[in-house]
Amino acid sequence: MQNLVDQVCEESGLSVGEVEAAVEKLATMLRSIPATMMYHYLGPEVEQFYSETGLRDSDAFHRLVLSKLIDSFDTDQLPLRLPDSMAALYAAEFARIRRNLEGADFAFSWDNDLFAKDMAIASGRLIPAGPGLLEISGVPRSLLFKRGIGQFFRFLAMLLFGLGGRAPLLTIHIHLSNVQLFNPEGWEKSYKVIGEILELNPEMKGLMRHAWFFDPVIAEISPKLAYLREIPEQFGAGIYYHSDEDADSGALLRSARRRALFEAGEYTPRVYYLLWPRERLIRYARTL
């Protein structure tokens, strides 16, 4: 790590002591960001810090901060109570991040979404769950008005009688650093952990996800992905339309068939929200 400190000193003109203080300061600020803020949110204090230090684009500095966050990580400071099974998940994440820290093929920049997620894991704002990363959030009210009177009443019933409110919920972000776990077995393990977390945190009203692969037409176009929607639905989750997407949709990145159908005007990627009340998800998790 001393080589990294020396590199930051050379880049910034700061002394060794000033670099070490800057690492500690940014690590503390990142840990202090409310857990309900999106994982890539930095806030005015962090932006001011970067403005004053000129370290925003320093790869070496961000390596030092990420290493500091891992070394000082404390599960007692997390916003949720976690089951003992989480220890292995965190160990795997930190081992993966440390491998990146030792290499040269990873961009330690806020422009890299994978880096932003790693910083959020190490600072306690994202919780690893296999192929997904958990965050505390709330259901957008806009779903009430997205698809006519039918969805309005279905969604309202879910809010009132299923979830019991808009927030707080757990929400999942796809963890592309663990894309090898994106399969039925990986999601079963993820839902089992999520069920355990919900049991330990009764204030959490359930789980929220949103993605193009919850669109019902995916069962016809890409049947191997149908399980992503069908299993939660079988165990009490609700699916609600949110928005159409264009040619930049993730639905078109890994499938020549979906891309061809889109270009032929026969498929429009659509984002749907999945809402899964806590007791229903817990019942499913107990079967795994």
Steps between C-alpha positions, in 0.01 A plus 500: 500500500794735554556509124141621458548768764816619326316505167220715643757736653668538162168555319351746745791674669366392839726369777481143625312614809255701291431203273440271797266758654314535169453123477359489852276801436343364181453154652319658795280712276403203284406297807285791619279527192145389593424141401184614322699693238583329172834319498659746254386810694791700642340819628626858536759428771679239291481719190650789700775269625592408143490865395737599779745211460494442125497124564182406313687347206776331702498123446765451769306705756182302444692175541618626839149603606346170395770307684443716809126434492555125482758501779268698730176326399273429797168316464379664822492832312271372223141628470353147517539200727656218300503120537824318572492361146592846371858464625589272208341737248696799630822295506449407135428861401802639680725231351376594152553871566851441634587311181392807304707721729809300411437512124500758223185407306237669719408869488490649851285787385147615580430478126528121541175363644679189628735720703207699642340175610822373658535824697139464613558140611810596697334805657190302602243651262460190281463151644627206291251228413664284234389622155339806657582789730247620757413859580233664716242685294132574448237432235444783249146640510514546123415130456141592589463692176704298252248264338139598544241428762580128523857549616388791721279275712735199493792714612293679765389165641862384514604816685216484752453128559819336376789726593323718753668816374747642249814475713737377616565210267803313380577554134739301281759624254651248260857424608689475172822414683323175594330440166606134517243460781213631286317168467212320676723356773667835560167677543368228731799556727448875476131479595584270789738763640248778435235304689736469797572873489128582493439278802767689695370841391121510550484866397586397142174461310630270229706498184489720190666434166466657157634368172413425140501125568184526711307584183253211441597479130851386599356154573432469126807678364761368747335210687817418697449830686134440582587368849607849605137613495308175537648376828442825693148521355426144610593602854299820522695773323322755281624631164430858385583681177728803526640615166611419146869503409686581180798358311727553804301252710693227678249256352677534165861461612534123536237360266512501121137382496370787711710746299365364171140516621555856621647610167207335320255694715369180660635555852525804724700460822279588795595544864274340757517529878482193721361552852523209743347539849725391784292212637450348155870519419593360840268202443670434167850537648418240766436243226852538362 
